[in-house]
């Protein structure tokens, strides 16, 4: 996010740090590489009460003990990075990339090929297989090359599956079939060889679901074809009263890593509540956040957790799910949800357990005590 006419990176460096921040600090104590929060640029500066809350929001976001990683929710998507055919604009994506560089945060880059938030010219073109292959290759090569060496990971292909686990009938799939997925990963590997290359999707957190099975087939398809894929991002847009258990998350992550991917991560975490907020649904929400933290720490290849923003007024949830909200960790007045303290206590407890475990069991605590 940024104020009109301002550089976010410049503003955040002058914002006072909130010394109470501790999510990233304790997540790392428990063995994760990062605990982070995505942030946005386009559109949010018009949302009340953005101007009045900017300094507080910025101080929380940039506090290195609170968040050690960030992701641009929109600024690197096709709509902004290639608004006209062959014309590239990195202004929006650089806002968050610059914030990460200025504040020492790990940067996850998102997303190279997605059926949504495409530039109008992409949707309005009549494609042939050859012209679409060329467009995908050009887009991925240019965008990934621009941020080469700055991204821990790229979400190379985002949400390629329908709810039933079959391929989404996007314009990419309708013209090229699953070839477009291979093509995107191949182009990304060439353009930014140092970045981890992820497939990213929602609804793939539960073992045995048809969509999880579809994601496993997609990963296996790439691996069998000799196409490099390094990670799977489980978005984890969850619902407080029907959320997966920690064991669900562990089993799912283990299924992905069994296929040979180097890492997994929770990439867009939020836990929505049926409004209004009350003690019961806040407790359910805290349980869901606890399950994610517990599972990630207990799966050695789970590298980190990213909230999809952290401040409820900037959440996508109320606009998409009417009657639902309060999905993040900070309320409108910047007090924290009960889930915040639950996360801290969870990381502290897991860090302590890890320190006292026999050396050959460290990082594998799910095998020596029960997961709830």
C-alpha positions, 0 to 999 in steps of 0.5 A: 500500500502507499499514499498517493504520490508517495513511496511506500519504502520511504514512508515505512522507514520513518514509521515507529516500530511497534516493539511488541511484535513477535510473530516472526520472532517466535515462528523462527524460534520454532524452526520456520524460515518466516512468518509474513503478511501480504500487502497491497497497492492498487485500490486500497488507498481509497478505502476508508479509513486508510489515510488515518490508519496508515502510520499504524498499519505501516509500523506493524507491517515493517516491524521485523519481529512481527513479519519477516516476509511479504507478498504483493497481493496484486502488483505483480499480476498480469493486469499491472505488469503487462497492461499492453501487449509487450509493454511492461510496467513494474511500478506497482510490484516495485512498491512491495518489492521495495518495501521488502528490500528496505526492511529486510523481509523475505519476498514471495513473488505472486503470480506469473500465470493466473486466469484472473486479473488479466490485462484486457488485451489478453482476454480480448485476443483470439489466440492460436496455440503458437501465439499464446505460447509466445505470449506466455513465454514473453510475459514470464520471461520479462516479469521473472527476469525483472525481479531476478534474484530478489524473490525467494519464491514465485507463484508460477501458476495460480489456481489452475484447478476447478473445485472438482480437481479437474483443470480450470477451463481458463483461456490458457487451458482452452487453447493449450491444455496442460501444456501451458503449465509446463511452459510457464514453469520452464520459462520461470526456471530459465528467467529466475533460476535462483527462485523456488518455483511454486504451484499455488492454489486454495482448497488443497489443505485437506487430505483426500479431497478431490481438489487436493488429489488434482493438485497432486496429479498436477505436481506429478505431471510436472515431475514426470515431464522433467519440469522443475517445480520446487514447492506447493503453496496452500493458500489456506483461505479457511473457515473458522467453524469447519477448518482442517485439523493440524493432522489434516495439514500435516498429511496433505503437506507430506503427500506433496513432499513425497512427490519430491518438492523441496518445500511447502508453505501456507501462502495466503492464510486467513480464517473467516468468521460468520459475522458478528464476531463473538467469543465462540467463533473467535475461539474456533478461529484461534483453533484454526490458526493454531492448527496451521502453525502446529502443522507447519512447524512439525513438517520439516519442509514447511518453510513459512506462513503468510497472512493474506494481509493482516488488518481486517479492513483490508481483507478481501473476505467481506467483499467476496463472502457477504456476511463473513469477515474478521478473517485476520489478526488485527481488528479495525481499531488495531487490537489483536484477535485472540488468535494472535496470542494463541499463535505466539503461545503455539510457537513458544510451546513448539520451540520449547518442545523442539529444544528438549527433544532428542537430536534425531527427532528435532523438526519431526515432533509430530512423530513423538507426540500427538497432533490435535 
